[in-house]
């Protein structure tokens, strides 16, 4: 099986690198975000279950993959095989089959629909509404837990482009109002993207 190059090892967390895991596109889905499957194999028993669900193909039967270290060394090759396998299958069927086999698998939730589709997140107050000067009031994700010391986690909206130019460049860095106007005229700083 293909070995990981050192750069790939550095980008992966030690426990994650030991697993066959990732997000894999499936054949179906109304939108690009509706077609993804999350899969994670964290034990030798789950690996054997995944192999069986795959139909025991020759590449998965390689004895080097029987151990966590072997799968870690072949992580990229396993990922490529899983991507090819899920690409031709429907997500709901895969999730059902993998779960029934004892493999951790789930549909990836479309982030634009999670507020309406997950009553638990709504009940826990995960989304907080903030007013933004450009887009208006909108629900934004916050921390997934609550504290008796704080009613809400989000204190202010995301800053607009250049909103803090005077505070940072003038007050903190000491640039004069004239220098700030000069930088604005030259297009170095501003409150609108160049060309708009």
C-alpha positions in Angstrom: 0.0 0.0 0.0 1.1 3.6 -0.5 3.0 5.1 2.3 2.3 8.6 3.8 4.9 11.3 3.0 6.1 13.2 6.1 4.2 16.3 5.2 0.9 14.4 5.3 1.8 13.0 8.7 2.4 16.5 10.0 -1.1 17.7 8.9 -3.0 14.9 10.7 -3.6 14.6 14.4 -2.1 11.4 15.8 -5.4 9.7 16.6 -7.1 10.7 13.4 -4.2 9.4 11.3 -4.7 5.9 12.8 -8.2 5.7 11.4 -9.9 5.2 8.1 -11.9 8.4 8.3 -13.0 11.3 6.2 -15.8 12.9 4.2 -16.8 11.1 1.0 -19.0 12.3 -1.8 -21.8 10.0 -2.8 -23.7 9.6 -6.1 -26.9 11.4 -5.0 -27.8 14.7 -3.5 -29.9 17.7 -4.6 -26.9 20.0 -4.0 -23.2 19.6 -3.5 -23.6 19.8 0.2 -26.3 17.1 0.3 -24.1 14.3 -1.0 -21.4 13.9 1.6 -21.0 10.9 4.0 -18.8 11.0 7.2 -17.1 7.8 8.0 -14.8 6.8 10.8 -13.2 3.5 11.6 -11.5 3.5 15.1 -10.8 -0.1 15.8 -9.7 -3.3 14.2 -13.3 -4.7 14.6 -14.7 -1.7 12.7 -12.1 -2.1 10.0 -13.2 -5.7 9.5 -16.9 -4.6 9.4 -16.0 -1.9 6.8 -14.1 -4.5 4.7 -17.2 -6.8 4.8 -19.5 -3.8 3.8 -17.1 -3.1 0.9 -17.5 -6.7 -0.3 -14.1 -7.8 0.9 -12.1 -6.4 -2.2 -8.5 -7.6 -2.6 -7.0 -4.2 -1.7 -8.8 -4.2 1.7 -7.7 -7.8 2.5 -4.1 -6.8 2.5 -2.7 -8.1 5.8 -0.8 -4.8 6.3 -4.2 -3.1 6.9 -5.1 -5.4 9.8 -3.5 -3.1 12.3 -4.0 0.5 13.2 -0.4 1.3 12.2 -0.8 -0.4 8.9 -3.9 1.6 8.1 -2.2 4.8 9.3 0.7 4.1 6.8 -1.8 3.6 4.0 -4.3 6.4 4.9 -4.1 8.1 1.6 -4.6 4.9 -0.4 -7.5 3.9 1.8 -9.1 7.3 1.3 -8.8 7.1 -2.5 -10.4 3.6 -2.5 -13.3 4.8 -0.2 -13.8 7.9 -2.4 -14.2 5.7 -5.5 -16.5 3.3 -3.6 -18.9 6.0 -2.3 -19.0 8.0 -5.5 -21.2 5.4 -7.2 -23.6 4.8 -4.3 -26.5 6.6 -2.6 -25.7 8.2 0.7 -28.8 7.0 2.7 -28.2 3.4 1.7 -24.5 3.6 2.6 -25.2 5.1 6.0 -27.8 2.4 6.8 -25.6 -0.4 5.6 -22.5 0.9 7.4 -24.3 1.5 10.7 -25.9 -1.9 10.5 -22.4 -3.4 10.1 -21.1 -1.5 13.1 -19.2 1.2 11.3 -19.5 4.9 12.4 -21.2 6.6 9.5 -23.5 9.6 9.0 -24.9 12.0 6.5 -23.1 15.3 6.6 -25.6 18.0 7.6 -26.1 20.8 5.1 -25.1 23.8 7.3 -27.8 26.0 5.7 -30.5 23.7 6.9 -29.3 22.6 10.3 -31.2 25.4 12.2 -34.5 24.1 10.8 -33.7 20.4 10.8 -32.2 20.0 14.3 -34.7 20.8 17.1 -32.0 19.9 19.7 -29.7 22.7 18.6 -32.6 25.1 18.7 -33.7 24.0 22.1 -30.1 24.4 23.5 -29.9 27.9 22.1 -26.9 27.0 19.8 -27.9 29.7 17.3 -28.0 33.3 18.5 -29.5 36.1 16.5 -27.3 39.2 15.9 -28.0 42.3 13.9 -25.4 43.0 11.3 -25.2 46.4 9.5 -25.0 44.8 6.1 -27.1 41.6 6.2 -29.4 42.4 9.0 -30.4 40.0 11.8 -29.4 36.5 11.3 -28.9 33.3 13.3 -25.3 32.5 14.0 -23.8 29.4 15.6 -22.3 29.9 19.0 -20.8 27.6 21.6 -22.5 24.3 22.0 -23.1 24.7 25.8 -24.7 27.3 28.1 -23.4 29.0 31.2 -25.4 30.4 34.1 -23.0 33.4 34.0 -23.9 34.4 30.4 -27.2 34.5 28.6 -25.4 34.6 25.2 -22.0 34.0 23.8 -22.0 36.3 20.8 -21.4 39.8 21.9 -21.0 41.7 18.5 -21.4 41.1 14.8 -18.4 40.4 12.6 -16.7 43.7 11.7 -17.3 45.2 8.3 -14.4 45.9 6.0 -12.3 48.8 7.4 -14.7 49.3 10.4 -11.7 49.6 12.8 -9.3 51.4 10.6 -9.2 54.6 12.6 -9.1 52.7 15.9 -6.2 50.4 14.9 -4.3 52.6 12.6 -5.0 55.9 14.3 -5.4 55.2 18.0 -3.1 52.2 18.4 -0.5 52.8 15.7 -0.6 56.6 15.9 -1.3 57.5 12.3 -2.7 61.0 11.9 -6.1 61.6 10.4 -4.3 63.1 7.4 -2.2 60.0 6.9 -5.3 57.8 7.1 -7.0 59.9 4.4 -3.9 59.6 2.3 -3.9 55.8 2.6 -7.6 55.7 1.7 -7.0 57.9 -1.4 -4.2 55.5 -2.5 -6.4 52.5 -2.0 -4.2 51.0 0.7 -7.0 50.9 3.3 -10.7 51.5 2.9 -14.2 50.4 3.7 -15.2 48.9 0.3 -13.4 46.2 -1.7 -11.4 47.6 -4.6 -13.4 47.9 -7.8 -16.8 48.2 -6.2 
